[in-house]
């Protein structure tokens, strides 16, 4: 439990139904750590204060399940900002509008949402939209969620307005390439830069006649997900290497997706992203999660639901 010393006894892996064992890990006072047990592949996030463990979280450890499953969707009774974030996180590409010397210029770009839902872009300096951003950082992004609708104008879409700035962010770049594996080939090229879009406002059309203007401060997720962000790469590796069957169950049992080679490409406070042969799927959590322990609880419950 967060805030209590962590027991060293054998723990039970509730996703794959096997027992795991793991040792203590010690470190400098106050510094968080990510550890991976060599015995049975157990993931641990911990911090050490004053000679005793103050927090430790194991992905496979048994714990009371608090979260329930809910499918992705844009429910009418949801808050518009949550609907907007859900759409933004689900879409892997968008239309980027920039200012080309006073004329509007639109282009197709790949997008990955950061944990707070800020859009991340990986752009080449040689591209026209990058030159436009250097001239004027003001941009808008259109996220189109109307695929499958007989009348697209009855489907959801979101326009995000803000400013795009190049950033040095290794974690953000790793998150982008995890969502877009082919981008790893060129992400290290000298002319490619990671951009973060600072969201100033959003314009959501959640369906016919359901139009919302959303302030940027309301649109982004504001919880402190630093622990989850630090743990995300190791959690993804653990899930894909040790719980590939559970990931496939999520896709088949909960999202009605075909295929057996599904991988988890992202975990954020509001859900998880899956991918298989270029096809993507979004799994929403019923409640937001901020720590590896809470994310683990959600994944455990999803696996239980998927296997029913």
N, C-alpha and C positions, 0 to 999 in steps of 0.2 A: 504493500500500500504506500502511496506517495507520502513522504514525511516520516516513515517508520523504518527502522533497520530492516535489511533484506535477508531473509532466511536462506541458508546454503543447502537446505535439503533438496531432494529430487523434486522437480516440478513436472506437472503433467501438461503435455502439449495438446491443447483442446482443438486445434485445427486438424492435425494429422493423427490424433489419438495415440501418441506415444509418450513415454516418459523421458525427460531430459534432466541433465545435471549440469551445474555450472559453479564456478568458484567466485570468491570475492575478487574485486579489483580495487586497488588503492591508487590514489593520485594526490596532487597538490591541493591544498585547501581551497575550496571555492571554485575549482575549475570543473566544468561538466566534462563527461567522457562518454564515448561510445565504445563498447566492447563486444566481442563476438566469441563465444565459448568454442574452444577447439574440440570439446568432448562430443557435443551433439548439435552444434550449430545454433546455439541460443543467442538471441540478440538482447543486449542490455544497454540501457541508458542510465547513467548514474551521476551524482555529484557527491563530493566528499567534504565535510565541514567538521572541523574541530575533533578529528580522530575517530569519527563514527560516520557511517553512511546515513545521509539525510533522505536520499531518495534513490530508488533503483527500480527499473521497469524492465521486465522481460517479456518479449513478444509472445512467448509460448506459455508463460506462467498462468496458472488458473486464477481467476478473479471473477467477482460477481459481474454478470453481464447487465449493463444498464441501458444499452441502446437497442432500438428496434429498427427493422428494415422498412424502407420506403422506396418505391421505384422512382426513377427520374420523371420529371414532368413539370408542367407549369400550372399548378393548381390555382383556381380562381381566388381562393382565400389566402394565398401566400402574399407576403409583402413584395412589392414590385422590385425592390433591391435584391431580394433573394432569387426571384425569377430571373433577373438580369444576370446575376453571377452564375446561376445554373446554366444559362444559355452560353455565356462567355466561356465557362470552363469546358463545356461539352464540344464546342466548335474548335477545330484545329487549324482553321484558316479563316481569313477575312479579307475584306476589300479595304485597302489603305488609301485614304484621300489626303493628298498633300498640295502645297501651293507651288506651282511651277511659274514663277515670275508673274504672279497675279492671276494665272489661269488654274482651274481645278484639274488635278491629275489623279486618277484612280488606278490602283494596281493590286494584283493578287499577292498576298503574303501568307506565310505560315506563322501561326501564333501559338504560344503556350501561355497559359495563365499562371502567374506566380501564386504562392499560397494565399495572399490577400486578394487575389483575382486581378492584380495589375497585369496588363498585357505585356508579354515579352516578344520581341522581334529580333531576328538575326538577319542583318542586311549588309549587302556589299556596298563599299564606297563608290563603286562604279555604276550602281543602279541609279536611274533617274530619281526615284523616290528618296534615296539617301542624299542626293544633291539638293533636292527640294527641302529636306529637313534641315540641312546645313544653312540654307537660306532663311527658312522659317520653320521652327520646331512645332508649330501648331498642326495637329493632325486630327483626323477622325477615322474610326474603324467601324465597318459594318459587319456584324455577325448574323448570318442568315440561317435560321433554324426552320425553314419552311419545306425542307426536303420531305417528300411523301404526301404533301397536301395537294388535293385536287385543285384547289384555288390557293395559290401561294399567299395571296393577300390576307388570308384568314390565319396564316401561321405566324409564329413568333419571330421577331428580328430585333436587333439591338444596335444602336449607333452609340459609340463611345467617343467623346470629345476630350482632347487633352493635349499634352505636349510630349514629344518623343525625345529622349535624351540618351546618348551613348553612355554606357556604364561599364565599369570593370567589376564584374560579379561572377566569379567562378561557379558559385552555387547556382545562380540563375542560368548560366550557360549550360551547366550539367542538366538542369531540369528541362531546358529547351531541347537539348539533344536526346534526352530520354524519351520525350514525346515525339520527336522527329529524328529517328535513328539515322536516316540518310544524311542529315545535316552534319553529323560527326565527321564526314569526309572533308568538309570545307570549313568547319567552325574554327579551325586553327589558322586559316589563311590570313595574311596580314591585312587584306582589304575588307575582312568581315568584322562587324562589330555587333555586340548585343545592345539593343535599345529597350529601355523601359518606358512605357507610356504612363505618364502621370495623369490620372483620370480627374477631369474637372467636372464633368457631368455626363449623364447618359440619357438617351431617348429610347424608351422601350415601347414597342408595339407587341403586346403579349397575345394578340388575336384581334379579330375585327372589333373595332370600337373600344379596345382596351389599351389606351395610350397613357404612358406615364413619363414625366420628366423627373430625373433622379439626380440629386446633388452628388458630387464626387465623394464627399465625406460619408454619405450614406451608402454608396454603392459598393465600396470596398469592404472586405472583411476586416474588422478592427481588433479581434482578439490577439493575444500574444502567443503566436505559434512558433516561437524561436526554437523550443525543444523539438517540436515536430519537424521543423525545417532541417535541423542538424541531424536528426535521426533518419530522414527520408531515404537517402541513398542506401543505407544498410538495411532498412526495412524492405525496400524494393528487392534488393538482392536476396534477402532471406525468403521472401514470399515466392519469388520466381524460381529459386533453387530448391527450396524445401517444401513448398506448398503449391506447386504448379497445378495439382489436381483441384485444390480449392479455388484457384483463380479461374480455371476452366469451368468449375461449378457455378461461380458467380455469373459468368457470361451465359452459360446454357440455362441454368435453373432460375435465375432471377431476371435476366435480360432477353431471354429467348434468342440468343445468338448461336449460330452454328460454328463449328470449328473446334479443334482440340489444342491448338498451340497459342492460346491466349497468354499474354504477359501483362503484368501490372507495370505501368509506366509512370505513375504519379500518385501520391497521397497528399491530400491537403485537408484543412479543417472541415470541409464540407463533403468530402467523398474521395473516391479513387478512380483513376483512369486506367482503362484496359485497351490492349491493342493485339490484333492478330492479322498478319498478312496485309497490313495497310488499313484494315478496318478498325475503327475505334468505337469504344463504348464507355459510357459514364455511369458510375454507381454512386448514388447520393446516400449520405448518412442521414439518419433521422434527426440527429442532434449534432451540433458542431463538436469537434474534438481538438484539443490543444496539445496533448502530450502523446508520446508513444504508447503509453498504457491505455489511454482512451481510444486511440486508433486500433490497438490490438483488440479491445473489447468489441468494437464495431465489426472488425473483420471476423472475429470468432462467431458473432451472432449471424452475420451474413452467410458464413459457411454452414451454420446449422440450418438456416432457412433454405439455403440452396439445395440441401440434401434431403429435404422432406419429400 
